[in-house]
Amino acid sequence: MANHLKQAAVSILTLAALVSAITLANVQSSADRVRAATREGARAGAAFAMTNEVDDNRIITYRRATDGTLTRVGSVSTRGNGIGVDLDAQGGLTLSSDHEFLYAANAGSDEVSVFGVDGTDLTFLQKVYAGDQPLSITLHEDLLYVLDGSVAGNGILGFEVAADGTLSEIPKSFRLLSSPIAVPGQVQFSPNGRKLLVTHKTTNVLLPPKNAIDVFRIGSDGLASATPRREASHGLRPFSLAFRDDGKLVVVESFNAAPERSAVSSYRLGDRGALNVISGSVRNNQTDVCWVVITDNGRYVYTANFGSGTISSYRFGDRGKLHLMRGKAAFTGALSQPVDLALSRDSSFLYLLLRGTGAVAAFDVAGDGSLMPLGVVKGGLPVADGVSGLAAY
């Protein structure tokens, strides 16, 4: 009798385990079908990379399939010149929020080129003087500001954006940074357009704080405040930054390319321009972090680590807390020299410009923030020779 009861119990447990496994498989299968259906319904797009060549700066165009893979299509001249070495800044190639216009910094000829965008087709619209060595571009509605990185006078310059995407310089809009010897890394509007931030990769250490981020106020006339509020960076050598829609932001810190010292800090931007630290210098154990993006849902942060040849991933909490997920979420090669990052319009795919190999790497962004390689596209870009600027949709 006892043996029969034992056998019955085993049979019941086995059946329960089988039902559980079938249920789990069905749930997983359902999730996979939802994800596949979402991707099948996704729209194709494009990506654009900038050669930054001295004699003829060009935009290399790529078709993005619905599965995220890229195919190189061709190239278009900006009708301006690059500088042949890294812009060493984020935002040198920038798309409008509706993906209808593309803006390219010609640091060698002191201009910004404007293109109309139709899929992968670029139509040259305009080229305007943009100050001494434009490096980074930021847009908010009908305003565009350019960061000039010349040692002769670094600062920001403002433009009005017409309905057709063309630019008109705002009179008397040039503003100097808080330090004349600052080496800036990026200019970026806050989500509401009322503030403009500029990172200082190096600055005048005799002025407090020793590691600085400038915060300009933007008036209703589109003009930035005459002088910026000089805020402290939590970590050494703040390079670039990215905002989330709720106004919280992340700043990457390269710590002067010290081995395995790279970090990311998160902040809350106050109404008066104060930067309040939420998570201070969360390290990724990588070297020379420089570029950063945040997914559209605000959950994940990705950084490109130039010295390590890697991408790092962070989880970005609702209250702005940062948690390192993987220091080496992707490895692109010891000599790949990853620089600019860009996300597709729905953040399903991540793209990375590889300066060292003259290529663009593609990744699928999973629901849990992990990255799956989708291939590397080579050709058209200079190898280990200053390629800078990446945009995608």
N, C-alpha and C positions, 0 to 999 in steps of 0.2 A: 504493500500500500504506500509506504514511504517513498519507494522508488518511482511509483506512478506519479505521486504528487510532485516529486523533484523534476521528473521529465516534463510534466505539464507546466511547471514554473519556468523551466528553461525555454520551452516552446513559446510561452507568452512573452518572455523577455526578448527572444529572437525576433518574434513578430513585431514587437514594439520598436526594436532597433531598425528593422527593415522599413517599417512605416515612416520612422523618423528620417531615415536616409533618403527615402523616396520624396518626402516632403521637402527636405533641404535641397535635393537636386532640382525639384520643381521650382522652388523659390529662386535658386541660382539661375536656372534656365530662363525663368521669367525675367529676371534682372538683365540677363544677357540679351534677351529679345528686345526689351525696352531700350537698352543701350544701342543695339544694332539698328532699331527702328529710328532712334533719334539721329544716329549718324547718317542713315539713308536719307532722312528728311533734311539734313543739314545742307546749307548752301556752300557752294565752292567759293573760293576767294583768291587772294593773291598775296605775295610777299615782295618786298623791294629791299635791295641792299645797295650801298653806295661805295664806289671804288676809292674816292678821295684822292684820285691821281692828280699830279701836279699840272700836267699839260691839258687834260680834258677829264674833268670829273664826270662820272657816268652813273646811271641808275641801272642795275641789273634787275630784270623782272622775272618773277616765278609764278606759275599757275599753281594754286592750291586745290587739290582734289578734296572731295568730301571726307575722305579717310585721313586727311592731313598731310599726305605726301606732296612733295614739291616737284615741279618740272621747270627747268630753266627755259625761258621763252626768248629773251633778247636783251637789248640794252638801249638806253636813251641818254643823250648828252644833256647835262644840266646847263651847258653853254657857259660854264664857269670853271674855276680851277680849285682843286683840293690842295693839300699841303704835303701829301706823300708820306707823312708819318701820322700816327694815331691822333685823332682829335682829342683823345683822352677825356671824353665827355659823353654824357648820355643825352640823347635827343637831337642828334645832328640830322636825322631824317624823321619827319613827323607827319602823320596822317591826320586830317580833320576827323572829328567824331563821326561824321556821316560817311567817311571813306571816299568823299568825292574829290578831295584835293590833297596833294602831297607837297610838302615843303622841304627843300634840301639846302643845307648850309654849304656854301662854297668858301671855305676858310682861306683859301689861297688868293681869291680875287675879291674878298670882302663883300659877298653878295648872298642873297637867298633866291633860289629858283622856285617857281610855282608851277605845278602841273595839275591838269585835270585828270581824274582817274576814272576809267571805264574798264572794269575787270583788270586785265594785265596791261591794257593800253594806256599810255601816258601821253597827254597832249601838252606841249610847252605853252604856258600862258604868259609868264612874266619873269623878269630878273630885276631885282632891286638892290641898291646899295644898303648894307645892313650893319655898318660899323666896322671896326678894326678886328678882323679875324673872328667872324661868327662861328660858334661852336655848338650851341644848343638852342632849340626852338621849343616854345610852349604855346598852346592855344587855349582860349576859353571864349566860346561864342564868337563875337566879332572882334576880339582882341588877339593879337599875337605879339609876343615879346621874344627878342633874340638876346642871347648871352654872348658878349664880346670878350674874348680871352686874351687880348693883346697885353703884353707887359707895358706898352706905352699908355694904356688907359683902359683897364677892364671895367665893364659895366653892362647895363641892360638898355635896350632900345625898343620902343613900342611902335606898333603898326595897327591900323584899322583894317579889318578884313571885309571886303565887299561881298555881295551875294554871289559873284562869279569867282570868288576865291582869291582875287588879286589884292595886293597890299598897297596901302598909302601910309607913309611915315607920319606918326603923330608929332607935330611940331614941339620942339623943346622937351622931348620925352626921354632923352638919354640921362641915365643916372649912374653915378660911380658906385662901386661897391664900397664896403666899409673900410677896406684896406687897399691901397694902390698897388701893393705887391702880392695880392691874393692870386692864387692859381685856381680859378673856379672849375667846378665839375659839371654843374647842371643848373638850369633855370626851370622852375615848375610852378604853375598856378595851383592854388588850393582849389578844391572842388567847387566852391561857390564863387571863385574868381576874385575874391576880395584881398587875397594875399598873394605874394610872389616870393618864392624862396630860392636862394642861390647857395649852393654848397661851396666851401673853401677847402680845396685839397691841401693847400698850404696858405698861410696868412701871416700877417705881422704879429709875431708872438709877443711883442711889447704891448699890444693892445689886448685887454681882456675881452672875451676869453681866448685862450691860446688855440683852441679848435673851434672854428666859427661857422655858423650858418646865418646868412643875412635874410631878414624878413622885411619886405616892402609892403606897404599898404597901397591898394589900388583904389583911386577915387572914381566917382561916377563919370568923370570925363575921360577915364581910361589912363590917366597919368599915375605913375608910381610916386610914392612919397619921396621928398627931396633927398632924404637920407634913410637908410635901412635901420631896423632894430637888429643889433648884433647879438645873436643868441648862441649859447654854448652847445657844441656837439658833445655827446657823452663819450664818444671814442675818438681815437686819433685818426686824422685824415679822412673826414667824411667825403665820399666821392659822389654818390648819386642818391636819389630818393624817389619814393613813389607814394601817392596818396590813395587811401581808400575813400569810398563815397561818403562815409560818415565823418571825414576830416582827420581821422587818425592817419599817421604816416610812418614809414620806415625809412631809415637812412643806413646805407652800408658804410663800413669803416675798414679801410685797408691796413691800418696800423703800419704805414710805410712799407708795405710788402714784407713784413717780418714773417718768417715761416710759421704757418699754422696759427696765426694770430687774428685772422679776419673775423669780423663780427657784424651784427646787425642790431640797431636799436630802434625802438618804436616810441612815438611821441603823440601827445595830444596838443593840437595847435589852439591856443587861446584866442579870444576875440581881439585882443590887443597885440597879438603876434608872439606871445610867449610860447616857448616850446617846453612842455612838461613831460619828463621822461616817464614812460610806462615800463618798458623792459630795456635795461641798459646793457649794451655790448654783449649780446648773446652770440657766443663764438660758434663757428662751424668747423674749426680745426683745418681750414684750408688757407691758401696763400694768395694775397693780393685780390681780394674781392673788389669789384668795380661797378657792375651793372645789376639792376634790380627791377622786378615787375611783381604786381599783385594780381591775382585772378579776379575776374569780374564779380564773383560772389564774395570776395573779400576774405576767403578762408586760407589761401595759400600764398606764400611769398617764395620767389625763386631768385637766386643770385648767381651771377657768372663769376667764376674765380679764375682770373687770368693766369696766375702763377701755377695753379694746380691742374688746369685743364678740366675743370669740373663744374657742375651745377649743384648748388645746395638747395634744400627745400625746408621751409618753415611752416608751421601752423600758426595762423594769426587769429587769436581769440576775439570774441565779440567786444571785450573791453580793451582790446589792444595789446594783450599779452602775446609775446612771441615764444614759441617752443620749437627747437630744432627737431626736425623729423629725420633728415639724413644729410650729413655733411657732404657725402658723395652720392647724390641722387642720380647723377649721370657722369660718366667719364668720357671725354672726347679725344683724349690723347695728350701725352706729356708736352708735345710741341704744337698743340692745336691753338693755343692762345685765345680762348673764348672772350668775346667782347660783348657786343650789343645783344639784348634779348627782346623778343616781341611775342605777344599772344595773338591768336586768332580772335575774331570778333566775339565769340562766346567762350573764350578761354579753354576750348577743347584741345587746342594744340599749342605747343610752345616751340619757338624757333630761336636758334642761337647762331650768331655770326662768328666764324672761326678765322681770326686774322692770320694765324700761323699757316693754315692750309688753304686759305682762299676758298672757303666753302660755307654752306649753311646747313646746320643740322636740324632735324625735325623730331619732335617728341609728341606722343599722345599723353594727355593729362587725364589720369584716371580719377574716378570719383573720390578716392581717398588721398589724392594729391601725388601719388607716385607717377613716375615717368617711364614710358616705354619708347625706345628708339624706333623711329620710322625711316631712318636712312639719312644719308648726307649727300648733298648736291654740290658738285664742284664745277668750275669753269666760269670764265668771265671776270673773276675777281683776282686782284693781285695777291700773290702769295708772300706772307711775312713782310708786307710793304705798306702798312697803314690803312687797310680797309676799315671804314668806320660808317656806322649808320644802318639801322634795320627797322623796317616797319611792316606790319602785316594786318590782314583782316580776314 
